[in-house]
């Protein structure tokens, strides 16, 4: 397997820790496949063009949302198969998301919260679109948040792993506002999981599919509902959800538990069957009628 990725930290993850890359490497007959990720430099793009023109065996590993720009688009029709959340040809697309990758690769850590946590709500973001959205929805209340990111206070940890440092900060708070980066069909980033694994109640902004088909309804507070609550109602609801999470009760729906178990234990030598079954789960999760 030849991996193309210009982001060195992401490439290191894919080469050493990535669940899906390990599974690909185990498949006997695709040792010479070229795997192109979302992060391609100039030389990588030239290699991609050459692969398409020569018909070289190619896989597109595409986990970023298409709503963030055309730079994440790939000529998917020319691949042997794709690994992505995107709605592509179901016969050659293994349904897989950032959320699944982080869980199955043990990317996040479980943190034991301190005995006394801050009752203020936390918000961590360096995404201007998200920041403006939360500001517009909260209004003057935005000033009451503990806000960290590139445009505010820096996270007071510096281990070199931003995601785990943000988890350590989340563990100090009763609740954290977590918004998904996109509501693109099929996309699950799983920002809520960072809060949950840190012992902080997620105040969730996400698509209907994530709210109804991914997370157990007792494991989060929906952001729009949070906005309508009084201060005492918020405190009561945060306490209730916190107790639920600490009890060890189910975080995910049974569909998600089954999907993750299938990905973990499936026979990847029969890649066509893996693709077919993954699309079955995609339809179950994102058909919200």
HELIX and SHEET records of a PDB file:
HELIX    1   1 UNK A    8  UNK A   16  1                                   9    
HELIX    2   2 UNK A   19  UNK A   26  1                                   8    
HELIX    3   3 UNK A   28  UNK A   30  5                                   3    
HELIX    4   4 UNK A   42  UNK A   54  1                                  13    
HELIX    5   5 UNK A   66  UNK A   68  5                                   3    
HELIX    6   6 UNK A   70  UNK A   72  5                                   3    
HELIX    7   7 UNK A   76  UNK A   78  5                                   3    
HELIX    8   8 UNK A   98  UNK A  104  1                                   7    
HELIX    9   9 UNK A  128  UNK A  138  1                                  11    
HELIX   10  10 UNK A  139  UNK A  144  5                                   6    
HELIX   11  11 UNK A  162  UNK A  170  1                                   9    
HELIX   12  12 UNK A  191  UNK A  196  1                                   6    
HELIX   13  13 UNK A  208  UNK A  209  1                                   2    
HELIX   14  14 UNK A  210  UNK A  214  3                                   5    
HELIX   15  15 UNK A  217  UNK A  219  5                                   3    
HELIX   16  16 UNK A  223  UNK A  228  1                                   6    
HELIX   17  17 UNK A  231  UNK A  246  1                                  16    
HELIX   18  18 UNK A  254  UNK A  265  1                                  12    
HELIX   19  19 UNK A  271  UNK A  286  1                                  16    
SHEET    1   A 5 UNK A   2  UNK A   4  0                                        
SHEET    2   A 5 UNK A  34  UNK A  36  1                                        
SHEET    3   A 5 UNK A  58  UNK A  62  1                                        
SHEET    4   A 5 UNK A  81  UNK A  84  1                                        
SHEET    5   A 5 UNK A  93  UNK A  95  1                                        
SHEET    1   B 5 UNK A 146  UNK A 148  0                                        
SHEET    2   B 5 UNK A 118  UNK A 124  1                                        
SHEET    3   B 5 UNK A 173  UNK A 179  1                                        
SHEET    4   B 5 UNK A 201  UNK A 205  1                                        
SHEET    5   B 5 UNK A 221  UNK A 222  1                                        
END                                                                             
